[in-house]
Amino acid sequence: MLILAFLVGSTCLCIWRHFPGVIREVRSYREKATANSLRLMSHHHEINQPLEQPAVTQHLTEYGYRYRLRADGDATLIAAKKGSWQRLGYLFTHSAIVVICIGGLMDGNLPLKVMEMLDIKTAETRNVPQSQIPAMSRLASNNLSFRGNVNLSEGSSASVVFLNSGNGYFVQELPFILKLNKFHIEHYSTGMPKLFASDIDVFDMQGKLIQSGTIKVNHPLIVNGVAIYQASFGDGGSGLEFVRWDLLSNAKSKLAAQSQSELALTAGQANYRLEIGDLRPFNIENLDKMVEGNTSTVAVSPLQTALASAQSVHGDRNVRNLGPTIQFKVRDDRGQAVEYQNYMQPFVENDSSYFITGMRREVASPFAFTRIPLDQDMQLDAFMRFRSTILNAKLHADIAKRTAAKALKAGGVSADGEAQFAEITEGVLFQFSQGGFPAIERFLEKKVPQAERQVVAQTYLKVLQSAAIDAMELAQTQAGLPVTPTDNMQYRFLMDSLVATSSLFDYGSPAVLQLTGFNEVKSSGFQLTRSPGKNVVYLGSLLLIIGIFCMFYIRENRLWIRISPHSTLIAMSSNRKTDDLDREFAAHIEHLAPNQQQAPL
């Protein structure tokens, strides 16, 4: 602001100093030029014959020159000029700079900056309701200019906007009440917004309707000098329905919540805080990017290979609409938070369906996505029964017996080795229940020589895969449900369940929240501006265009014709010496003194 004010002052001083001289030049005809001074000009021509004064003045008029006559002894001097407006270009351009800067100062919150410097107004830095903002941080509705923002959900209204100021903000009172009736949005096939608009009503402070309309991007509604722009859109606090799966007790329950809100979450003896963000009902995602950032692409064992493949989400196409998604944070009693992004719509790959959940511990990190297989009813019930069974140490012996008995029946082990095989199976299940595949990896690194580790790892993986079949059968039997035959689809479901169970050890949340329904409430972001300096800037821009035109496209020409009883002296000058000047001077000579020889010097 100080630089702008200095520029205005210095430019005004330049105009003040040069204005008299410019006006003199515009009004002057330089009719006091002497014969010697005319002969010193580069463009001059003298003939030994006096020209007829009426013919000369008629010629000047035809060429657009204005002229004055002056008697110089027995001679007559005709001083002519055209294009003298070129001199005004300097005044117009410098005046334009002043006018534009004044418009900028008018729209630049200059009064507010001065009040801040004098401690009359202070920006608010607390996150409190606007009704509790003190007068020191509030601006009256008659403020000269402002540019503020406000977000409204459908059906809500506001009579203030918020002005950012450094690390704080001011509350700007509006001269009316703005209400959002309905928000509309259309999308391209790529998922990018095609059109978004808001149906609004504007009321006076007594509740009387002033104006209604629909605003779109670059199509504002102007009310009492305040322009209302469509700036953004988002979630306005939608109603959410979750199915909550407790990872400690495997209990299933329903959870009703609202986006952009917080609620308490309890798991066992621990207390958490659920901080729910925005609902996004439409999501075009690049599936190639949905890969956990810290997962190695080079696996050194079958266990790590299985884990790496389970922690990535790929599809037959790179870009796909993955439907509604919700982001939220789970914060523990120490204040540590883990952020999640869960998708409502199942992810389908090779005829199998998955629930997709992403997790990250740092805001700057990408989400690490885990896919959990869904059963035939598109639910997590079968997976959760499997997970509860295979992680239950009390059931490991029963599962190991079933696996060993099947191995004996198939001829995989002898009768003498059945008990040993059951013991190995129970040990593998125990290690898996302590932390999934990474726990088995750590056990192998500790107990098995490196030369034999690869073979043992493959054996453990085959044992675990066989035990997974029996764990699923036991889970179904305990739930009173029929056992699903182990075909290719069921086998893939079990393998996906194993790797998903392993991934959930590092999930960071005591529960899995599956979004099952929502009641969308949209919000619209508005920018409201009062810009009285805008028209001033337009005026300054017009002056700038006129000034540049005058300086660059108007050429000032001056022509002197001194007629004496025995000779005529013709001289010409211009502010720009170009080929046009040479051609025009030659044209004047050809017209005024054709076939006349130039007088000797």
C-alpha positions as CSV (number, residue, x, y, z in Angstrom):
1,M,0.0,0.0,0.0
2,L,2.8,2.4,0.8
3,I,4.5,1.6,-2.5
4,L,1.2,2.2,-4.3
5,A,0.7,5.6,-2.5
6,F,4.3,6.6,-3.3
7,L,3.8,5.8,-7.0
8,V,0.6,7.9,-7.0
9,G,2.4,10.8,-5.4
10,S,5.5,10.7,-7.6
11,T,3.4,10.4,-10.8
12,C,1.2,13.3,-9.8
13,L,4.3,15.4,-9.3
14,C,5.5,14.5,-12.8
15,I,2.2,15.5,-14.3
16,W,2.2,18.8,-12.4
17,R,5.7,19.6,-13.6
18,H,5.1,18.8,-17.3
19,F,1.5,19.9,-17.7
20,P,2.2,23.6,-18.5
21,G,4.8,22.8,-21.0
22,V,2.7,20.1,-22.7
23,I,-0.3,22.5,-23.0
24,R,2.0,25.2,-24.4
25,E,3.3,22.9,-27.0
26,V,-0.2,21.8,-28.0
27,R,-1.4,25.4,-28.3
28,S,1.8,26.8,-29.9
29,Y,2.2,27.2,-33.7
30,R,5.8,28.4,-33.5
31,E,5.0,31.3,-35.8
32,K,8.1,33.3,-34.7
33,A,10.5,31.0,-36.5
34,T,13.1,33.0,-38.4
35,A,14.4,32.3,-42.0
36,N,17.8,31.2,-40.7
37,S,16.3,28.7,-38.3
38,L,14.1,27.3,-41.1
39,R,17.1,26.9,-43.4
40,L,18.8,24.8,-40.6
41,M,16.1,22.2,-40.6
42,S,16.9,19.0,-42.4
43,H,13.8,19.2,-44.5
44,H,13.6,22.6,-46.2
45,H,13.2,23.8,-49.8
46,E,13.6,27.4,-51.2
47,I,12.5,28.6,-54.6
48,N,13.1,32.0,-56.4
49,Q,9.4,32.7,-56.7
50,P,6.8,33.8,-54.3
51,L,3.8,31.5,-53.9
52,E,0.2,32.6,-53.9
53,Q,-1.0,32.8,-50.3
54,P,-4.6,31.5,-51.0
55,A,-3.3,28.5,-52.8
56,V,-1.0,27.7,-49.9
57,T,-3.7,27.9,-47.3
58,Q,-6.1,25.9,-49.4
59,H,-3.4,23.2,-49.7
60,L,-2.8,23.1,-46.0
61,T,-6.5,22.8,-45.3
62,E,-6.8,19.9,-47.7
63,Y,-4.0,18.1,-45.9
64,G,-5.6,18.6,-42.5
65,Y,-3.3,21.3,-41.2
66,R,-4.3,24.2,-38.9
67,Y,-2.3,27.3,-39.5
68,R,-1.6,30.9,-38.4
69,L,-0.3,33.9,-40.4
70,R,2.4,36.3,-39.2
71,A,3.8,39.3,-41.0
72,D,7.7,39.3,-40.9
73,G,8.7,42.6,-42.5
74,D,7.9,42.4,-46.2
75,A,7.4,38.6,-45.9
76,T,4.5,36.5,-44.6
77,L,5.1,33.4,-42.5
78,I,2.5,30.6,-42.5
79,A,3.0,28.3,-39.5
80,A,0.9,25.1,-39.8
81,K,0.6,22.0,-37.7
82,K,-1.4,18.7,-37.3
83,G,-1.2,15.8,-34.8
84,S,-0.5,18.0,-31.8
85,W,-2.7,15.7,-29.7
86,Q,0.4,13.4,-29.7
87,R,1.8,15.5,-26.9
88,L,-1.2,14.7,-24.7
89,G,-0.3,11.0,-24.8
90,Y,2.2,11.7,-22.0
91,L,-0.5,13.3,-19.8
92,F,-3.0,10.5,-20.6
93,T,-0.7,7.6,-19.7
94,H,0.6,9.2,-16.5
95,S,-2.9,10.1,-15.5
96,A,-4.0,6.5,-16.2
97,I,-1.3,5.2,-13.8
98,V,-2.6,7.6,-11.1
99,V,-6.3,6.7,-11.7
100,I,-5.6,2.9,-11.7
101,C,-3.6,3.1,-8.5
102,I,-6.3,5.1,-6.8
103,G,-8.8,2.4,-7.9
104,G,-6.4,-0.2,-6.4
105,L,-6.2,1.7,-3.2
106,M,-9.9,1.9,-3.0
107,D,-10.3,-1.8,-3.4
108,G,-7.2,-2.7,-1.4
109,N,-8.6,-2.5,2.2
110,L,-6.5,0.6,2.8
111,P,-8.8,1.8,5.6
112,L,-8.6,-1.6,7.3
113,K,-4.8,-1.6,7.1
114,V,-4.7,1.8,8.7
115,M,-7.0,0.7,11.5
116,E,-4.8,-2.4,12.0
117,M,-1.7,-0.2,12.3
118,L,-3.5,2.0,14.8
119,D,-4.8,-1.0,16.8
120,I,-8.3,0.0,16.2
121,K,-9.0,-3.4,14.6
122,T,-7.3,-6.7,15.3
123,A,-7.6,-10.0,13.4
124,E,-9.2,-12.9,15.2
125,T,-7.0,-16.1,15.4
126,R,-9.3,-18.3,17.5
127,N,-11.6,-21.0,16.1
128,V,-14.8,-19.8,17.7
129,P,-18.4,-19.3,16.4
130,Q,-18.7,-16.0,14.5
131,S,-21.4,-14.8,17.0
132,Q,-18.6,-14.8,19.6
133,I,-16.2,-12.7,17.6
134,P,-15.6,-9.4,19.4
135,A,-16.2,-6.0,17.9
136,M,-12.4,-5.5,17.4
137,S,-12.5,-8.2,14.7
138,R,-15.8,-7.2,13.1
139,L,-16.3,-4.8,10.2
140,A,-19.4,-2.9,9.6
141,S,-21.6,-3.4,6.5
142,N,-20.7,0.1,5.2
143,N,-17.1,-0.9,4.8
144,L,-15.7,0.8,1.6
145,S,-14.5,-2.5,0.0
146,F,-14.0,-6.1,0.9
147,R,-13.5,-9.6,-0.6
148,G,-14.7,-12.4,1.7
149,N,-15.8,-16.0,1.6
150,V,-18.5,-18.1,3.1
151,N,-19.7,-21.7,2.8
152,L,-23.4,-22.5,3.0
153,S,-25.1,-25.9,3.1
154,E,-28.4,-26.3,1.3
155,G,-31.1,-24.5,3.2
156,S,-28.8,-22.4,5.4
157,S,-28.1,-18.7,5.3
158,A,-25.5,-16.2,6.4
159,S,-25.2,-12.5,7.0
160,V,-21.5,-12.3,7.3
161,V,-18.4,-13.3,5.3
162,F,-14.8,-14.0,6.5
163,L,-11.8,-11.9,5.3
164,N,-8.4,-13.6,5.6
165,S,-5.7,-11.4,7.3
166,G,-2.3,-12.9,7.9
167,N,-2.7,-15.7,10.4
168,G,-6.2,-14.5,11.4
169,Y,-9.5,-13.3,9.9
170,F,-12.1,-10.6,10.2
171,V,-15.9,-11.0,10.2
172,Q,-17.4,-8.7,7.6
173,E,-21.1,-7.8,8.2
174,L,-23.2,-7.9,5.0
175,P,-26.0,-5.5,4.2
176,F,-28.3,-8.5,3.5
177,I,-28.9,-12.1,4.3
178,L,-27.8,-14.7,1.7
179,K,-29.6,-18.1,1.6
180,L,-28.7,-21.2,-0.5
181,N,-31.8,-23.0,-1.7
182,K,-30.2,-25.7,-4.0
183,F,-26.8,-26.6,-5.4
184,H,-26.5,-28.2,-8.8
185,I,-23.5,-30.0,-10.3
186,E,-22.9,-31.8,-13.6
187,H,-19.8,-33.9,-14.4
188,Y,-18.0,-34.9,-17.6
189,S,-17.4,-38.6,-18.3
190,T,-13.9,-38.1,-16.8
191,G,-15.4,-37.1,-13.5
192,M,-14.3,-33.4,-13.8
193,P,-17.1,-30.9,-12.8
194,K,-18.8,-29.7,-16.0
195,L,-21.1,-27.2,-14.4
196,F,-21.9,-26.1,-10.8
197,A,-24.4,-23.5,-9.9
198,S,-26.4,-22.3,-6.8
199,D,-30.0,-21.2,-6.5
200,I,-30.0,-18.4,-3.9
201,D,-32.3,-15.9,-2.3
202,V,-31.2,-12.5,-0.9
203,F,-33.2,-10.9,1.9
204,D,-32.8,-7.6,3.7
205,M,-32.1,-7.5,7.4
206,Q,-35.8,-7.5,8.2
207,G,-36.4,-10.7,6.2
208,K,-37.9,-9.2,3.1
209,L,-36.9,-10.9,-0.2
210,I,-34.8,-8.5,-2.3
211,Q,-33.7,-10.7,-5.2
212,S,-33.5,-14.3,-6.3
213,G,-31.3,-15.9,-8.9
214,T,-28.9,-18.7,-10.0
215,I,-25.2,-17.9,-10.0
216,K,-22.6,-19.9,-11.9
217,V,-18.9,-19.6,-12.4
218,N,-18.1,-16.2,-14.0
219,H,-21.8,-15.3,-13.8
220,P,-22.2,-13.5,-10.5
221,L,-25.3,-11.9,-9.0
222,I,-24.9,-8.2,-8.0
223,V,-27.0,-6.9,-5.1
224,N,-26.7,-3.4,-3.8
225,G,-23.2,-3.1,-5.2
226,V,-22.0,-6.4,-3.7
227,A,-21.1,-9.1,-6.3
228,I,-21.9,-12.7,-5.3
229,Y,-19.6,-15.2,-7.1
230,Q,-19.8,-19.0,-7.2
231,A,-16.3,-20.0,-5.9
232,S,-16.4,-23.6,-4.8
233,F,-18.5,-26.5,-3.6
234,G,-18.3,-29.4,-1.2
235,D,-20.0,-31.5,1.5
236,G,-22.4,-29.7,3.7
237,G,-22.7,-32.1,6.6
238,S,-24.3,-35.3,5.1
239,G,-25.9,-38.0,7.2
240,L,-23.8,-41.2,7.3
241,E,-24.6,-44.8,8.1
242,F,-21.8,-47.1,9.0
243,V,-21.4,-50.8,9.9
244,R,-18.8,-51.0,12.6
245,W,-16.7,-54.1,13.0
246,D,-14.7,-54.2,16.2
247,L,-11.3,-55.8,15.5
248,L,-10.9,-56.8,19.1
249,S,-14.2,-58.6,19.8
250,N,-15.3,-59.1,16.2
251,A,-18.7,-57.5,17.2
252,K,-20.8,-55.9,14.5
253,S,-22.9,-52.8,15.2
254,K,-24.5,-49.9,13.4
255,L,-23.1,-46.4,13.7
256,A,-25.0,-43.2,12.7
257,A,-22.9,-40.1,12.2
258,Q,-22.6,-36.9,10.2
259,S,-19.8,-35.7,8.0
260,Q,-17.7,-32.8,9.3
261,S,-18.3,-33.8,12.9
262,E,-16.7,-35.6,15.8
263,L,-17.8,-38.4,18.1
264,A,-16.4,-40.7,20.8
265,L,-15.3,-44.2,19.9
266,T,-14.6,-46.9,22.5
267,A,-12.8,-50.2,22.0
268,G,-12.2,-52.4,25.0
269,Q,-10.6,-50.2,27.7
270,A,-9.3,-47.6,25.2
271,N,-11.0,-44.4,24.2
272,Y,-10.7,-42.8,20.8
273,R,-12.0,-39.8,18.9
274,L,-13.6,-40.2,15.5
275,E,-13.1,-37.1,13.4
276,I,-15.2,-37.4,10.2
277,G,-14.3,-35.3,7.1
278,D,-16.1,-34.7,3.9
279,L,-18.3,-37.1,1.9
280,R,-17.4,-37.4,-1.7
281,P,-20.2,-39.1,-3.7
282,F,-18.4,-39.2,-7.0
283,N,-14.7,-40.2,-7.4
284,I,-12.7,-40.9,-10.5
285,E,-9.5,-42.5,-9.3
286,N,-6.3,-43.6,-11.0
287,L,-6.0,-47.2,-9.8
288,D,-2.3,-47.3,-10.6
289,K,-1.6,-44.8,-7.8
290,M,-3.6,-46.8,-5.2
291,V,-0.5,-48.7,-4.0
292,E,1.0,-48.6,-0.5
293,G,4.0,-46.3,-0.6
294,N,6.2,-48.4,1.7
295,T,5.5,-51.8,0.1
296,S,8.5,-53.3,-1.6
297,T,8.1,-54.4,-5.2
298,V,10.8,-57.0,-4.8
299,A,9.7,-59.9,-2.6
300,V,12.3,-62.2,-1.1
301,S,9.8,-64.9,-0.1
302,P,6.4,-66.2,-1.0
303,L,5.0,-64.7,2.2
304,Q,6.2,-61.2,1.3
305,T,4.9,-61.8,-2.3
306,A,1.4,-62.5,-1.0
307,L,1.5,-59.5,1.3
308,A,2.7,-57.2,-1.4
309,S,0.0,-58.4,-3.8
310,A,-2.7,-57.9,-1.2
311,Q,-1.7,-54.4,-0.3
312,S,-2.2,-53.1,-3.9
313,V,-5.3,-52.4,-5.9
314,H,-5.1,-52.8,-9.6
315,G,-7.7,-52.9,-12.3
316,D,-8.1,-53.7,-16.0
317,R,-8.4,-49.9,-16.6
318,N,-6.3,-47.2,-15.0
319,V,-9.1,-44.8,-14.3
320,R,-12.5,-45.8,-12.8
321,N,-15.3,-44.3,-10.9
322,L,-15.0,-45.9,-7.4
323,G,-18.2,-44.3,-6.1
324,P,-18.8,-42.6,-2.8
325,T,-15.9,-42.2,-0.3
326,I,-15.5,-40.9,3.2
327,Q,-12.4,-39.7,4.9
328,F,-12.0,-39.7,8.7
329,K,-9.4,-39.8,11.4
330,V,-9.2,-42.0,14.5
331,R,-7.3,-40.1,17.3
332,D,-6.2,-41.9,20.5
333,D,-6.0,-40.5,24.0
334,R,-2.4,-39.4,23.4
335,G,-3.5,-37.2,20.5
336,Q,-2.0,-39.4,17.8
337,A,-4.2,-39.7,14.7
338,V,-4.4,-42.1,11.8
339,E,-6.3,-41.0,8.7
340,Y,-8.5,-43.3,6.7
341,Q,-10.3,-43.2,3.3
342,N,-13.0,-45.8,2.8
343,Y,-15.0,-46.5,-0.3
344,M,-18.7,-47.5,-0.2
345,Q,-18.9,-49.1,-3.6
346,P,-17.3,-52.6,-3.9
347,F,-14.2,-52.9,-6.0
348,V,-14.5,-55.7,-8.6
349,E,-11.5,-57.5,-10.0
350,N,-11.6,-60.9,-11.9
351,D,-15.2,-61.5,-10.7
352,S,-14.2,-61.0,-7.0
353,S,-15.5,-58.1,-4.9
354,Y,-13.6,-56.2,-2.3
355,F,-14.1,-53.5,0.3
356,I,-11.4,-50.9,-0.1
357,T,-9.9,-49.0,2.8
358,G,-6.9,-46.7,2.8
359,M,-4.7,-45.7,5.7
360,R,-1.9,-43.2,6.3
361,R,-0.2,-42.0,9.5
362,E,1.2,-38.7,8.0
363,V,-0.7,-36.1,6.0
364,A,2.1,-35.9,3.4
365,S,2.2,-39.6,2.8
366,P,0.0,-41.4,0.2
367,F,-2.8,-43.7,1.4
368,A,-1.8,-47.4,1.8
369,F,-4.9,-49.3,0.5
370,T,-6.0,-52.7,1.7
371,R,-8.7,-54.7,0.0
372,I,-10.9,-57.0,2.1
373,P,-12.9,-59.7,0.3
374,L,-16.7,-59.5,0.3
375,D,-18.9,-62.6,0.5
376,Q,-21.7,-63.4,-2.0
377,D,-24.0,-61.0,-0.2
378,M,-21.4,-58.2,-0.7
379,Q,-20.8,-58.1,3.1
380,L,-17.8,-58.5,5.4
381,D,-19.5,-61.1,7.6
382,A,-17.8,-64.1,6.1
383,F,-14.3,-62.5,6.2
384,M,-14.9,-61.4,9.8
385,R,-15.9,-64.9,10.8
386,F,-12.8,-66.3,9.2
387,R,-10.6,-63.7,10.8
388,S,-12.0,-64.3,14.3
389,T,-11.5,-68.0,13.9
390,I,-8.0,-68.1,12.5
391,L,-6.8,-65.6,15.1
392,N,-8.4,-67.5,18.0
393,A,-5.6,-69.4,19.8
394,K,-8.2,-71.7,21.5
395,L,-9.3,-73.0,18.1
396,H,-5.9,-73.6,16.6
397,A,-5.6,-77.2,17.9
398,D,-9.0,-78.1,16.4
399,I,-8.1,-76.4,13.0
400,A,-4.7,-78.3,13.0
401,K,-6.4,-81.6,13.7
402,R,-8.8,-81.1,10.8
403,T,-5.9,-80.1,8.5
404,A,-3.7,-83.1,9.5
405,A,-6.7,-85.5,9.1
406,K,-7.2,-84.2,5.5
407,A,-3.5,-84.5,4.8
408,L,-3.5,-88.1,6.0
409,K,-6.6,-89.0,4.0
410,A,-5.0,-87.5,0.9
411,G,-1.8,-89.3,1.4
412,G,0.2,-86.2,2.1
413,V,1.4,-87.6,5.5
414,S,1.7,-91.0,7.1
415,A,-0.2,-92.1,10.1
416,D,2.9,-91.7,12.2
417,G,3.5,-88.2,11.0
418,E,-0.1,-87.0,11.5
419,A,0.5,-85.7,15.0
420,Q,3.7,-84.0,14.0
421,F,2.0,-82.3,11.1
422,A,-0.8,-81.1,13.3
423,E,1.8,-79.7,15.7
424,I,3.5,-77.8,12.9
425,T,0.2,-76.5,11.6
426,E,-0.8,-75.3,15.1
427,G,2.6,-73.5,15.4
428,V,2.2,-71.8,12.0
429,L,-1.3,-70.6,13.0
430,F,0.0,-69.3,16.3
431,Q,2.8,-67.3,14.6
432,F,0.3,-65.9,12.1
433,S,-2.0,-64.8,14.9
434,Q,0.8,-62.8,16.4
435,G,1.2,-60.4,13.5
436,G,0.3,-62.0,10.2
437,F,2.9,-62.7,7.5
438,P,5.5,-60.4,9.0
439,A,5.4,-62.4,12.3
440,I,6.1,-65.6,10.4
441,E,8.9,-63.9,8.6
442,R,10.5,-62.8,11.9
443,F,10.1,-66.3,13.3
444,L,11.9,-67.8,10.2
445,E,14.7,-65.3,10.4
446,K,15.2,-66.2,14.0
447,K,14.9,-70.0,13.9
448,V,15.8,-71.2,10.4
449,P,19.2,-70.9,8.7
450,Q,19.2,-68.7,5.7
451,A,20.1,-71.5,3.3
452,E,16.9,-73.4,4.3
453,R,14.6,-70.4,4.8
454,Q,13.2,-70.3,1.3
455,V,12.1,-73.9,1.4
456,V,10.7,-73.7,4.9
457,A,8.8,-70.5,4.0
458,Q,7.1,-72.2,1.1
459,T,6.2,-75.1,3.3
460,Y,4.7,-72.8,5.9
461,L,2.7,-71.0,3.3
462,K,1.2,-74.3,2.0
463,V,0.4,-75.3,5.5
464,L,-1.3,-72.0,6.2
465,Q,-3.3,-72.1,3.0
466,S,-4.6,-75.6,3.9
467,A,-5.4,-74.5,7.4
468,A,-7.3,-71.5,6.0
469,I,-9.8,-73.9,4.4
470,D,-10.4,-75.7,7.6
471,A,-10.7,-72.4,9.6
472,M,-13.4,-71.2,7.2
473,E,-15.3,-74.5,7.5
474,L,-15.1,-74.3,11.3
475,A,-16.2,-70.7,11.3
476,Q,-19.3,-71.6,9.2
477,T,-20.1,-74.6,11.4
478,Q,-19.9,-72.5,14.6
479,A,-22.2,-69.9,13.0
480,G,-24.7,-72.5,12.1
481,L,-24.2,-71.9,8.4
482,P,-23.6,-74.4,5.6
483,V,-20.0,-75.0,4.6
484,T,-19.1,-73.5,1.2
485,P,-17.5,-75.9,-1.2
486,T,-13.8,-75.0,-1.9
487,D,-13.9,-74.2,-5.6
488,N,-11.6,-71.7,-7.3
489,M,-13.7,-68.7,-6.2
490,Q,-13.8,-69.8,-2.6
491,Y,-10.1,-70.6,-2.6
492,R,-9.3,-67.1,-3.8
493,F,-11.6,-65.7,-1.2
494,L,-9.6,-67.5,1.5
495,M,-6.3,-66.4,0.2
496,D,-7.4,-62.8,0.0
497,S,-8.8,-63.2,3.5
498,L,-5.4,-64.4,4.7
499,V,-3.5,-61.4,3.3
500,A,-6.3,-58.9,4.4
501,T,-6.1,-60.3,8.0
502,S,-2.3,-59.8,7.9
503,S,-2.7,-56.2,6.7
504,L,-5.1,-55.3,9.5
505,F,-2.5,-55.9,12.1
506,D,-1.0,-52.6,11.0
507,Y,-4.4,-50.9,10.4
508,G,-4.1,-48.6,13.4
509,S,-7.8,-48.4,14.2
510,P,-9.7,-50.6,16.7
511,A,-12.5,-50.9,14.2
512,V,-13.3,-51.1,10.5
513,L,-16.0,-48.6,9.5
514,Q,-17.9,-49.7,6.4
515,L,-20.0,-46.9,4.8
516,T,-23.4,-48.4,3.9
517,G,-25.6,-45.4,3.2
518,F,-25.7,-41.6,3.3
519,N,-28.1,-38.7,3.0
520,E,-26.1,-36.2,0.9
521,V,-26.2,-32.5,1.9
522,K,-24.3,-30.3,-0.6
523,S,-22.6,-27.0,0.3
524,S,-21.6,-24.1,-1.9
525,G,-18.7,-21.7,-1.5
526,F,-19.4,-18.1,-2.2
527,Q,-17.1,-15.1,-2.6
528,L,-18.6,-11.8,-2.0
529,T,-16.9,-8.6,-3.1
530,R,-17.6,-4.9,-2.9
531,S,-15.3,-3.2,-5.4
532,P,-16.0,0.5,-5.8
533,G,-12.6,1.0,-7.4
534,K,-13.4,-1.3,-10.2
535,N,-15.0,1.4,-12.4
536,V,-12.1,3.7,-11.5
537,V,-9.7,1.1,-12.8
538,Y,-11.8,0.8,-16.0
539,L,-11.5,4.6,-16.5
540,G,-7.8,4.4,-15.9
541,S,-7.5,1.6,-18.4
542,L,-9.4,3.7,-21.0
543,L,-7.0,6.6,-20.4
544,L,-4.0,4.3,-20.8
545,I,-5.3,3.1,-24.1
546,I,-5.9,6.7,-25.3
547,G,-2.4,7.7,-24.1
548,I,-0.7,4.8,-25.8
549,F,-2.6,5.5,-29.0
550,C,-1.6,9.2,-29.0
551,M,2.1,8.5,-28.4
552,F,2.6,5.6,-30.8
553,Y,0.0,6.2,-33.5
554,I,-0.3,10.0,-33.9
555,R,2.6,11.8,-35.6
556,E,3.0,15.5,-35.0
557,N,4.0,17.4,-38.1
558,R,4.8,21.1,-38.4
559,L,5.1,23.0,-41.7
560,W,6.4,26.5,-42.3
561,I,6.0,28.5,-45.5
562,R,7.7,31.9,-45.6
563,I,6.6,33.9,-48.6
564,S,8.8,37.0,-49.5
565,P,8.5,39.2,-52.6
566,H,11.2,37.3,-54.5
567,S,11.3,33.8,-52.9
568,T,9.5,31.1,-50.9
569,L,11.0,29.1,-48.1
570,I,9.3,25.8,-47.2
571,A,10.5,23.8,-44.0
572,M,9.0,20.8,-42.2
573,S,9.7,19.0,-39.0
574,S,8.2,16.0,-37.1
575,N,8.5,14.3,-33.7
576,R,9.6,11.2,-35.5
577,K,11.9,11.2,-38.5
578,T,10.8,8.4,-40.7
579,D,10.4,7.6,-44.4
580,D,6.8,8.9,-44.1
581,L,8.2,12.3,-43.3
582,D,10.4,12.2,-46.4
583,R,7.5,11.2,-48.6
584,E,5.1,13.8,-47.2
585,F,7.6,16.6,-47.5
586,A,8.2,15.6,-51.2
587,A,4.5,15.6,-51.8
588,H,4.2,19.2,-50.3
589,I,7.0,20.4,-52.6
590,E,5.5,18.7,-55.6
591,H,2.1,20.3,-55.0
592,L,3.2,23.8,-53.9
593,A,6.2,24.4,-56.2
594,P,6.0,22.0,-59.2
595,N,8.7,22.4,-61.8
596,Q,10.4,25.1,-59.7
597,Q,14.1,25.0,-59.3
598,Q,15.5,25.3,-55.8
599,A,17.2,28.6,-55.0
600,P,21.0,28.5,-54.6
601,L,22.2,28.5,-51.0
